[in-house]
């Protein structure tokens, strides 16, 4: 298991209709959904452990997209994701109540940079801190790391409210049985008392420092993986850096709930009246150039403007988290409101998240194909 960020962000994401081959209950509020990948599409769905796919469906008359991490090591012919029901979540509730084996749904080819950058796993010690459904990509990463090298180790700190909320509980136990000496598994429960006080209660700065001191000393870890809500991931990054861990050795991924997913009316119709001040947005996608006028008063993101003339412009979360809408600014300038997906070197090379980027010059040209 290895791969650079450059490799994982190069491929242009595309949707294909796949058949649901299995649905497995994980907890009362989460399921694992497996899709069958036909031989002709195996290359499109080749992925690295830690990547995600976006699912697209029409719910209540709206097109809805939601990104889900792949939970199993790369397996030709199938791809599996974990879906947790979010309170008030449009897509996750629909999936839990309506999705059935045999259904066909649009699945985007894998994306994401939550992958190991290590060229060699022999003797490596990888560690992950996950909360709730944030364990999903860790399942693929941990299983792949342990299978790839007989000397590699993985430590997982996994926090939930109670035992009944632990996704992949049996799978984690099976993985521990398979690699008893090389997998360290620590469940932290915030609302359930455990024998060890260190593993009970909410993870705050004090508890995290104690965990790092007693359970997984940072000096022993080669690479870190963090996945969960913004507050936890931010806390972990801060404390790891305070313990001397270099930023380049920390992989992190944020998850958002359906309840916080941006609006579903992306690419909505806008009228440009004579005399309106506008920005000109030009973009290249699949070798074809398009142009659209965006009213200054509308404060449109480049993605929204582009979707009005090209419905196939790539995006998934539209919240600055996944990076699917990544493009490079060729001319002009933009203001990016938030970014949780692009690395500093990508920013230096002119890449932006078009879902978060607003023109600041009269003409902006971006390239999705670079």
Secondary structure, 3 states (H helix, E strand, C coil): CCCCHHHHHHCCCCEEEEEEEEEEEEECCEEEEEEECCHHHCCCCCCCCCCEEEEEEEECCEEEEEEEEECCCCECCEEEEEEECCCCCHHHHHHHHHCCCCCEEEEECCECCCCCCCCCCCCCEEEEEEEHHHHHHHHHHHHHHHHHCCCCEEEEEEEECCHHHCCCHHHHHHHHHHCCCCEEEEEEECCCCCCCHHHECCCCHHHHHHHHHHCCCHHHCCEEEEEECHHHHHHHHHHHHHCCCCHHHEEEEECCCHHHCCCCCCCCCCCCCCCCCEEEEEEEECCEEEEEEEEHHHCCCHHHHHHCCCCCCCCCCCCCCCCCCEEEEEECCEEECCCCCCCHHHHHCCEEECCCEEECCCEEEEECCC
